[in-house]
Amino acid sequence: MSESGLNKLLPSINIDQLRASCSACTMHHLCLPMGLGEPDMKKLDQIIGRRRKIPKHSLLFRSDEPFTNLYAIRLGHFKTFQLSPNGEEQITGFQMAGELLGMDAIGSEQHRCDAIALEDSEVCEIPYLRLEELFGHMPTLLHHFHRMMSQEITREQDVMLLLGTMRAEQRFAAFLVNLASRYAARGYAPYNFQLRMSREEIGNYLGLTIESISRLLSRFKKNGLLRVANREIEMLDPVRLKAMAAGTESCD
């Protein structure tokens, strides 16, 4: 299809869409538009659906729902989880601005997990069929999408390693170091941040009890690794925490 033919498939952009355009978003260097030139950015803008506000504790999608859209997180934080056969929740990930939700549903065309907002959040809907149309005309976009899928697979593998072989303190240190690196990539203070998830949710994700998370926070505070005030975390010794996450140093 020619560029003019492709443009006929894409609706015109109204003023509200321009204000919400990918180029104006502070997360575009992490999301799908990364590396796109202005003409390609405009084409991507034209397929982006509505921006949805997701109130705290509200579902974005449920497991087994038909897959139609990817969701680029514009603001806020989410958790994804699955329910075991006996109805217990198992958290599979925490996502933040600049990341995509829904990629796990591409193959089966059904969502494999539930996604819920941890705070008032906002997402951009990306109709997947229309995104596929663009892939054929925008190799840079396809390349970056493959990179994002690869990063998601790597993240899942890291979680399996985390839960399978690491001691409790190593799991928790790795969790904090991962959060710090993701906040740094977004231009936020990497060593001073607020936990959007509860201690119980962190424990669920790491395969630890809430009591274990509380004990680890107390131990890390006692050893000068962290300053903790409710959900506010300050990493006082990030070098040592990284060494703990790598398994080369102990908290004691």
C-alpha positions as CSV (number, residue, x, y, z in Angstrom):
1,M,0.0,0.0,0.0
2,S,1.3,3.5,-0.8
3,E,1.8,6.2,1.8
4,S,-1.2,8.0,0.4
5,G,-3.3,4.9,0.6
6,L,-2.2,4.2,4.2
7,N,-3.1,7.8,5.2
8,K,-6.6,7.2,3.9
9,L,-7.0,4.4,6.4
10,L,-6.1,6.7,9.2
11,P,-8.5,9.3,10.7
12,S,-7.6,12.9,11.0
13,I,-6.2,14.1,14.3
14,N,-8.4,16.5,16.3
15,I,-7.1,19.1,18.8
16,D,-7.5,16.8,21.8
17,Q,-5.4,14.1,20.0
18,L,-2.7,16.6,19.3
19,R,-2.4,17.6,22.9
20,A,-2.1,13.9,23.7
21,S,0.2,13.1,20.8
22,C,3.2,10.7,21.2
23,S,5.6,13.5,20.5
24,A,4.2,15.6,23.4
25,C,4.3,12.7,25.8
26,T,7.2,12.7,28.3
27,M,7.4,8.8,28.0
28,H,7.8,8.6,24.3
29,H,11.5,7.8,24.6
30,L,10.6,4.6,26.4
31,C,7.4,3.6,24.6
32,L,6.7,2.6,21.0
33,P,7.7,6.0,19.4
34,M,11.3,5.6,20.5
35,G,13.6,6.3,17.5
36,L,10.8,7.4,15.2
37,G,11.2,10.4,13.0
38,E,8.4,13.1,12.9
39,P,6.6,11.7,9.8
40,D,6.4,8.2,11.3
41,M,5.5,9.7,14.7
42,K,2.5,11.4,13.1
43,K,1.3,8.1,11.5
44,L,1.5,6.4,14.9
45,D,-0.4,9.2,16.5
46,Q,-3.2,8.7,14.0
47,I,-3.9,5.1,15.1
48,I,-3.7,5.8,18.8
49,G,-7.2,5.4,20.2
50,R,-8.6,7.1,23.2
51,R,-6.7,7.9,26.4
52,R,-8.4,6.2,29.3
53,K,-8.3,7.2,32.9
54,I,-8.2,4.2,35.2
55,P,-9.1,5.0,38.8
56,K,-7.1,3.4,41.6
57,H,-8.0,-0.3,42.2
58,S,-9.9,-0.4,38.9
59,L,-9.4,-3.1,36.2
60,L,-8.0,-2.3,32.8
61,F,-8.7,-5.8,31.5
62,R,-9.5,-9.2,32.8
63,S,-8.1,-12.6,32.0
64,D,-9.8,-14.4,29.1
65,E,-11.2,-11.2,27.7
66,P,-10.7,-10.9,23.9
67,F,-7.5,-9.1,22.9
68,T,-8.0,-6.0,20.7
69,N,-5.7,-3.4,22.1
70,L,-2.3,-2.9,23.6
71,Y,-2.1,-0.3,26.4
72,A,0.7,2.2,26.7
73,I,0.9,3.5,30.3
74,R,1.0,7.3,30.2
75,L,0.7,7.9,33.9
76,G,0.6,5.8,37.0
77,H,1.3,2.2,38.0
78,F,-0.4,-1.2,37.5
79,K,0.0,-4.7,38.7
80,T,-0.8,-7.8,36.7
81,F,-1.9,-11.0,38.3
82,Q,-3.4,-14.5,37.7
83,L,-5.8,-16.5,39.8
84,S,-4.8,-20.0,40.9
85,P,-7.4,-22.9,40.6
86,N,-8.3,-22.3,44.2
87,G,-8.8,-18.6,43.6
88,E,-5.6,-17.2,45.1
89,E,-4.0,-14.2,43.5
90,Q,-0.5,-14.5,42.1
91,I,1.1,-11.2,41.1
92,T,3.1,-11.5,37.9
93,G,4.4,-8.0,37.5
94,F,4.3,-4.3,38.3
95,Q,4.2,-1.9,35.4
96,M,4.8,1.9,35.2
97,A,4.7,4.8,32.8
98,G,6.3,4.1,29.4
99,E,5.6,0.4,29.4
100,L,3.1,-1.6,27.4
101,L,0.4,-3.9,28.8
102,G,-1.3,-6.7,26.9
103,M,1.6,-8.1,24.9
104,D,1.1,-11.6,26.5
105,A,-2.3,-11.8,24.7
106,I,-1.0,-11.4,21.1
107,G,-0.5,-15.1,20.5
108,S,-3.7,-16.5,22.1
109,E,-5.8,-13.4,21.3
110,Q,-7.1,-13.5,24.9
111,H,-5.6,-11.8,27.9
112,R,-3.8,-14.2,30.2
113,C,-4.0,-12.1,33.3
114,D,-5.9,-9.3,35.0
115,A,-4.4,-5.7,35.1
116,I,-5.4,-3.3,37.9
117,A,-4.3,0.2,38.6
118,L,-2.3,0.7,41.8
119,E,-3.1,4.4,41.7
120,D,-5.1,6.8,39.5
121,S,-3.6,6.1,36.1
122,E,-3.9,6.8,32.4
123,V,-3.3,4.7,29.3
124,C,-3.3,5.1,25.6
125,E,-5.2,2.5,23.7
126,I,-3.4,1.1,20.7
127,P,-5.6,-1.0,18.3
128,Y,-3.3,-4.0,17.6
129,L,-4.6,-4.7,14.1
130,R,-3.9,-1.2,13.0
131,L,-0.5,-1.3,14.6
132,E,0.3,-4.4,12.5
133,E,-0.6,-2.4,9.4
134,L,2.0,0.2,10.3
135,F,4.7,-2.4,10.9
136,G,4.9,-3.2,7.2
137,H,5.6,0.5,6.4
138,M,7.8,1.4,9.5
139,P,10.7,-1.0,10.1
140,T,11.9,1.1,12.9
141,L,8.6,0.7,14.7
142,L,8.6,-3.1,14.2
143,H,12.2,-3.3,15.4
144,H,11.5,-1.4,18.6
145,F,8.4,-3.5,19.2
146,H,10.5,-6.6,18.9
147,R,12.9,-5.1,21.4
148,M,10.1,-4.4,23.9
149,M,8.8,-8.0,23.5
150,S,12.3,-9.3,24.1
151,Q,12.7,-7.2,27.2
152,E,9.4,-8.6,28.5
153,I,10.5,-12.2,28.0
154,T,13.8,-11.4,29.7
155,R,11.9,-9.8,32.6
156,E,9.8,-13.0,33.0
157,Q,13.0,-15.1,33.0
158,D,14.5,-12.9,35.6
159,V,11.5,-13.3,37.8
160,M,11.7,-17.1,37.5
161,L,15.4,-16.9,38.5
162,L,14.5,-14.6,41.4
163,L,11.9,-17.0,42.8
164,G,13.8,-20.1,42.1
165,T,17.3,-19.6,43.4
166,M,17.6,-16.4,45.4
167,R,17.6,-16.0,49.2
168,A,14.9,-13.7,50.6
169,E,17.2,-10.8,51.1
170,Q,18.6,-11.1,47.6
171,R,15.1,-11.2,46.1
172,F,14.2,-8.0,48.0
173,A,17.4,-6.2,47.1
174,A,16.9,-7.2,43.4
175,F,13.4,-5.9,43.5
176,L,14.5,-2.5,44.9
177,V,17.4,-2.2,42.4
178,N,15.1,-3.0,39.5
179,L,12.7,-0.3,40.6
180,A,15.5,2.2,41.0
181,S,16.8,1.5,37.4
182,R,13.4,1.9,35.9
183,Y,12.8,5.2,37.7
184,A,16.2,6.4,36.6
185,A,15.3,5.6,32.9
186,R,12.2,7.9,33.3
187,G,14.2,10.8,34.7
188,Y,13.0,10.4,38.3
189,A,15.2,10.2,41.4
190,P,16.5,6.7,41.3
191,Y,17.3,6.3,45.0
192,N,14.3,8.1,46.5
193,F,10.9,6.9,45.6
194,Q,7.5,5.9,46.8
195,L,6.3,2.3,46.7
196,R,3.0,2.2,44.9
197,M,2.4,-1.4,45.9
198,S,1.7,-2.7,49.4
199,R,4.1,-4.9,51.4
200,E,1.7,-7.7,51.0
201,E,1.7,-7.3,47.2
202,I,5.6,-7.2,47.2
203,G,5.6,-10.4,49.2
204,N,3.1,-12.0,46.9
205,Y,5.3,-11.1,43.8
206,L,8.5,-12.3,45.5
207,G,7.1,-15.4,47.0
208,L,7.5,-14.1,50.6
209,T,5.1,-13.4,53.4
210,I,4.2,-9.9,54.5
211,E,6.0,-10.6,57.7
212,S,9.2,-11.5,55.8
213,I,9.0,-8.2,53.9
214,S,8.6,-6.2,57.2
215,R,11.6,-8.0,58.7
216,L,13.7,-7.3,55.6
217,L,12.8,-3.6,55.7
218,S,13.8,-3.5,59.4
219,R,17.1,-5.3,58.7
220,F,17.9,-3.1,55.7
221,K,17.2,0.0,57.8
222,K,19.3,-1.3,60.7
223,N,22.3,-2.0,58.4
224,G,22.2,1.5,56.9
225,L,20.9,0.3,53.5
226,L,17.6,2.1,53.5
227,R,15.6,4.9,55.1
228,V,11.9,4.0,55.3
229,A,8.9,6.2,56.1
230,N,5.7,4.3,55.4
231,R,6.0,3.7,51.6
232,E,8.8,6.3,51.1
233,I,12.1,4.5,50.3
234,E,15.5,6.1,50.2
235,M,18.4,3.8,49.1
236,L,21.3,4.9,51.3
237,D,23.8,2.5,49.9
238,P,22.9,1.6,46.3
239,V,26.3,0.0,45.6
240,R,25.9,-2.5,48.4
241,L,22.3,-3.2,47.5
242,K,23.4,-3.9,43.9
243,A,26.0,-6.3,45.2
244,M,23.4,-8.0,47.3
245,A,21.1,-8.3,44.3
246,A,23.9,-9.9,42.4
247,G,24.5,-12.4,45.2
248,T,28.1,-11.2,46.0
249,E,27.3,-9.7,49.4
250,S,25.1,-10.4,52.4
251,C,23.0,-8.0,54.4
252,D,24.6,-9.2,57.7
